Amino acid sequence: MIKQLSPSGLKKMIDAGEKVRLIDVREQWEFDTAKIEQAELMPLSNFLDHFDKLNPQDNLVIICHHGNRSFQVCDYLAKAGFTNLSNLDGGIDAWAQIVDPMVPIY
């Protein structure tokens, strides 16, 4: 089962200084439009090119626009043996609405 992490839950983790790696699987133009500063871009369209940069031991939060693509990536990673995974519920859109109104909604 993939953990769903709320935007406010992620904000609390970041504010508490928890070691978390944010992986954004949207495309470059989407990332350029709106992003969480700490996030690393690994677009779904070429995700396998980035797979070897991920550590199964890291606390990973996967992000997309609304949570669908990121859920697909979480599912793939879970099947590959990653266990410390969370899907950002509602994606960057929910983050912008709930946590950071300075992030553009598109």
Beta strands, then each sheet from edge to edge (+ up, - down):
strand 1: 3-5
strand 2: 21-24
strand 3: 40-41
strand 4: 60-63
strand 5: 85-88
sheet 1: 1+ 5+ 4+ 2+ 3+
end
